[in-house]
Amino acid sequence: MLLTTIRQALDTMRLHRLWALLTIAGIVWGTASVVLLVGWGVGVHQMIDGGMQKIGKNLIYTLPGKVSEDLSPADNRRQLSFELDDARALRAAARHIEIMSAEIQDFEYATHGANTHLVDVRGIELEAMGLRGVSIAQGRWISSEDLSLARRVAVIGQTARTRLFGDHPAVGQTIQLNGQTFEVIGLLAKVGAQLSRDRSLLDEQIWIPITTARNLTGRKNLDLIVLRPPGRAMNDVVKQEVRRILAKRIHVSPEDEEAIQIISMIDYLSGFDAVFAAFNVFLTVLAIATLAIGGIGVMNMMLVSVNERRGEIALRIALGARPSQVISQFLIETLVITLIGGIAGTTLGVLACGALSLLHGDLVPTPHIIPAMVVLAITTTVVVGAASGSLPAWRASAVDPAETLRAP
C-alpha cells in the first residue's frame, strides 16, 4: 500500500510537472537556506571571533588613569601609574586570573645594516607568549635569566624580520634599538590578519624582557597589564578582583573606574555574540517562511489532485475504504512530495557548505555544517508536508461516493 501511495504521488507530480517543479524548487531553496545560511552565519561569527582574538584570547587590558573628579578637585587630579611590583603583587594575590603579563610599550628606531624602521617595541614578561597565543617559529623564547639579568635580547615578529632582514635569517643576528645592541634570539610564528590590535599588529612588533625595556626607555612605570580570566563567565569577577587589588596598591577607591581603567575584549565579543544570535534567528525564520510558501504550493497541487481523482476516491470509499485510510493516503502523498524537495535541499545545502569550506584565507568566512540545522530542515519539511496535506486529505475523505458515482 505504501509503495502504491508513493507511485501515486509521483504520478501526481508528472501530471503537474511545472507546478511540481516550482513547488519543489521552493522547498529545496527553503531547506538549503536553513543549512547553508545558518552555517554561513556561524562561519562569519567564528571568523570575526577568531580575527578579534588573534591578538590574544579573551584579553582584559588594565591601564592606570587619573583620580575621578568625583573623588578629587578637577585641578588636583593626579596621574596614576603602575609599577612592576604592582603587577607582581596582582599575580600573587589574584585567585581568578589564568595568566597575565605586564608591558612597557615604546616606538623605537630599529636598525640592521642599512635598514632602519620605526618599530613597536614591547617589554614583556615570560607569560606574554602564552597570553598572546603565539609560538616561536625559530630560535627560543625569552628566559627567566634574560629577565633577571636584563639581557639585551629580542624576539621579533615576521613583518619586523622582513623589514629589517629581508629574506635572510634573523636569529643570531643583532639589531640596534635606541643606540643599544640587541641579539635576536627568536622569531615569532606568523599571526596574519587581525581584526583588533593595540597600537600595532603582532607581526610588526619586537619583544624584549621588561627589565631590559625599563633600561632602554628610562621609564619605570608600566603602560598596561594584560591578563586573561579562566573563562568568559569569570569576566566580571576578574575585573572586580583586579580593581580591588590594584586600588589598594596605588591608594585609590576600587569604585573609581577612571583611576583604574579596564578594557575587556569579552565585553566586545559578547555584543557580537548577541548580534549574530539574532542574525541566525532571522535567517532561520526566513528559511522556514520559504518552506511554508512551498507548502502552500504543495497543498494547492494536492487539492487539484483530489478534484481530478474524485471518482477514484468515491470508488474506494464505496468498496469499504475507511475515511482514515483515505486521509492517510493523501497525507503520505503530500509528505512524499515535500520530502523529495526537503532531502534534495538539505543535500544541496550540505554540499554547498562543504564546497565553500574549501576556501582559504584569514578573513574569508567558511560555512559550517551544523547537525542541528540539518535535523531542523528535515523536521520542518515533515511538519510543512503534514500541514499542507491536511486540507486535501480532509477534502478527499469528505467525498460522497453516491453523488460522485451518479455524476456523468
SVG drawing of the C-alpha trace seen along z (x, -y; Angstrom):
<svg xmlns="http://www.w3.org/2000/svg" viewBox="-26 -73 101 76">
<polyline fill="none" stroke="black" stroke-width="0.4" points="0.0,0.0 2.8,-2.4 4.6,-1.7 1.3,-2.3 0.8,-5.6 4.4,-6.7 3.8,-5.8 0.6,-7.8 2.4,-10.8 5.0,-10.5 2.1,-10.3 0.6,-13.5 3.9,-15.2 4.2,-14.0 0.7,-15.2 1.5,-18.7 5.2,-18.9 5.6,-22.7 3.6,-23.2 5.5,-20.4 8.8,-21.8 8.1,-25.3 6.7,-23.9 9.7,-21.6 12.1,-24.4 10.7,-26.5 11.1,-23.6 14.6,-22.9 15.5,-26.6 14.0,-26.7 15.8,-23.6 19.1,-24.5 18.7,-28.0 18.3,-26.6 21.5,-24.6 23.6,-27.0 22.7,-30.4 22.8,-29.4 26.1,-27.6 27.4,-30.6 26.3,-32.9 28.2,-30.6 31.2,-30.8 31.1,-34.6 30.8,-34.7 33.8,-32.4 35.8,-34.4 35.2,-37.6 35.7,-36.0 39.0,-34.4 40.2,-37.6 39.4,-39.6 41.2,-37.1 44.4,-36.8 45.7,-39.5 45.1,-37.1 42.2,-35.1 39.7,-36.8 42.1,-39.6 41.5,-42.1 43.6,-45.3 44.3,-47.2 45.6,-50.8 46.3,-53.5 44.3,-56.7 43.5,-59.7 41.6,-60.0 38.0,-60.7 36.6,-64.3 34.0,-63.0 36.8,-62.0 39.3,-64.8 39.2,-68.5 39.4,-68.9 42.7,-70.9 44.2,-68.3 43.6,-65.1 46.8,-63.2 48.0,-60.9 48.4,-57.4 50.9,-54.7 51.6,-51.0 55.0,-49.6 56.4,-46.1 55.9,-45.4 52.2,-46.2 52.0,-43.6 53.8,-41.0 51.5,-41.7 48.5,-41.3 49.8,-38.0 50.4,-36.8 47.1,-37.9 44.6,-37.2 42.7,-33.9 40.9,-34.0 43.4,-35.2 44.5,-32.4 47.6,-34.2 48.9,-37.8 51.9,-39.9 52.9,-43.5 54.0,-45.5 56.1,-48.6 55.5,-49.9 57.5,-52.3 58.2,-53.1 61.9,-52.9 64.0,-53.0 65.3,-49.5 68.4,-49.3 70.2,-46.4 72.8,-47.3 71.3,-50.0 67.7,-49.2 66.1,-51.4 62.4,-51.3 60.2,-52.7 59.1,-49.6 56.7,-48.9 59.0,-47.6 57.3,-45.7 58.9,-45.0 57.1,-41.8 57.2,-39.1 57.6,-35.3 53.8,-34.8 53.4,-37.1 53.7,-34.3 51.0,-32.2 48.8,-35.2 49.0,-36.3 48.6,-32.8 51.7,-32.9 54.5,-30.5 58.2,-30.5 59.0,-29.7 62.7,-29.8 65.2,-30.2 64.0,-30.4 61.7,-32.3 62.9,-34.9 64.1,-33.0 63.8,-33.9 67.6,-34.6 67.1,-37.1 64.6,-38.9 66.6,-38.7 69.8,-39.9 68.1,-42.4 69.8,-41.0 69.6,-42.7 67.8,-40.0 64.9,-40.3 62.2,-38.2 60.8,-39.7 57.6,-39.3 57.6,-38.1 56.9,-41.5 59.6,-43.2 62.0,-40.5 61.2,-41.1 61.6,-44.9 65.0,-44.6 66.5,-41.4 64.6,-40.8 64.6,-37.1 67.7,-36.4 67.7,-34.6 67.2,-36.9 68.0,-34.5 71.6,-35.0 71.9,-38.5 72.0,-41.8 69.9,-44.9 70.2,-48.4 67.4,-49.8 67.9,-53.4 71.6,-53.0 71.9,-49.8 72.8,-46.4 70.3,-43.5 70.7,-39.9 67.8,-38.4 67.1,-35.1 63.7,-34.2 61.3,-34.6 57.6,-34.6 55.3,-32.4 53.2,-34.4 50.0,-35.6 48.4,-37.0 45.5,-39.4 44.0,-40.7 40.6,-42.4 41.8,-44.0 45.1,-45.4 46.6,-47.6 48.9,-50.1 50.3,-47.6 50.0,-44.1 51.8,-41.3 53.8,-40.5 55.2,-44.1 56.4,-44.1 59.7,-43.4 59.6,-41.9 62.3,-42.3 62.5,-41.5 60.5,-44.0 63.5,-44.6 65.6,-45.5 62.8,-47.8 63.0,-49.8 66.7,-50.5 66.1,-51.1 63.3,-53.6 64.4,-55.1 60.8,-54.6 60.0,-52.5 56.2,-52.8 54.2,-50.2 51.9,-51.1 49.4,-48.3 48.8,-44.9 47.3,-42.3 45.5,-39.3 43.1,-36.6 40.3,-35.0 39.9,-31.3 36.6,-31.7 34.2,-34.3 31.9,-33.7 34.5,-35.0 34.9,-38.3 33.1,-40.5 34.7,-38.6 38.2,-39.1 37.6,-42.8 36.4,-43.4 39.3,-41.4 41.8,-43.4 40.3,-46.7 40.3,-45.7 44.0,-44.6 45.4,-47.4 43.3,-50.1 44.8,-49.1 48.3,-49.2 48.0,-52.7 45.8,-54.1 42.6,-54.9 39.0,-53.8 38.1,-50.4 34.9,-52.1 36.9,-54.7 36.7,-53.4 38.7,-56.4 41.6,-55.6 41.9,-52.0 40.7,-51.7 39.7,-48.2 39.0,-47.3 37.7,-43.7 37.6,-42.0 35.0,-39.7 32.6,-42.7 33.1,-43.5 32.7,-39.9 29.6,-39.4 28.0,-42.2 28.9,-40.4 27.5,-37.1 24.1,-38.8 24.1,-40.3 24.9,-37.0 22.4,-35.1 19.7,-37.4 21.1,-37.2 20.9,-33.4 17.3,-33.5 16.4,-35.9 17.9,-33.5 16.2,-30.5 12.8,-32.3 13.3,-33.4 14.2,-29.9 11.2,-28.4 8.9,-31.1 10.2,-30.0 9.4,-26.4 5.9,-27.5 5.3,-29.2 6.4,-25.9 4.0,-24.1 1.1,-26.2 2.1,-25.2 2.0,-21.6 -1.4,-22.0 -2.8,-23.6 -1.4,-20.9 -2.9,-18.2 -6.3,-20.0 -6.3,-19.9 -5.3,-16.2 -8.3,-15.5 -10.7,-17.1 -9.3,-15.2 -9.4,-11.9 -12.9,-12.2 -14.1,-9.2 -11.3,-7.0 -11.8,-8.2 -15.5,-7.6 -15.0,-4.1 -12.5,-3.3 -15.0,-4.5 -17.9,-2.6 -15.8,0.6 -15.3,0.2 -12.2,-2.1 -12.4,-4.0 -12.0,-7.8 -8.9,-7.4 -7.4,-5.3 -8.2,-8.0 -6.7,-10.7 -3.5,-8.6 -3.1,-8.1 -3.2,-11.8 -1.1,-12.7 1.6,-10.2 1.4,-11.5 1.9,-15.1 4.8,-14.0 6.5,-12.2 6.4,-15.3 7.7,-17.6 10.4,-15.1 11.7,-14.9 12.3,-18.6 13.4,-18.6 16.0,-15.9 17.2,-17.4 17.5,-20.9 19.3,-19.5 21.7,-17.6 22.3,-20.7 22.9,-22.8 25.4,-20.3 27.3,-20.1 27.4,-23.9 28.8,-24.2 31.4,-21.5 32.4,-23.2 32.6,-26.7 34.6,-25.4 37.5,-24.7 38.0,-28.4 41.0,-29.6 42.0,-33.0 42.3,-34.7 39.3,-36.9 37.2,-34.5 34.1,-33.1 33.6,-29.4 30.1,-27.9 29.9,-25.1 27.7,-22.1 25.5,-22.3 23.8,-18.9 21.1,-20.7 20.2,-22.7 20.1,-19.6 17.7,-18.0 15.7,-21.2 15.4,-21.3 14.1,-17.8 11.8,-18.2 10.4,-21.4 9.8,-19.7 7.8,-16.9 5.8,-19.5 5.1,-21.5 4.2,-18.4 1.7,-17.3 0.2,-20.7 -0.1,-21.1 -1.7,-17.7 -4.3,-18.1 -6.8,-20.1 -6.6,-18.0 -6.8,-14.8 -9.9,-16.1 -11.5,-17.1 -10.8,-13.6 -12.3,-11.9 -15.4,-14.0 -16.2,-12.9 -19.8,-11.5 -19.4,-8.2 -23.1,-8.0 -23.3,-11.6 -19.9,-11.3 -20.6,-8.0 -24.0,-9.2 -22.4,-12.2 -22.0,-12.0"/>
</svg>
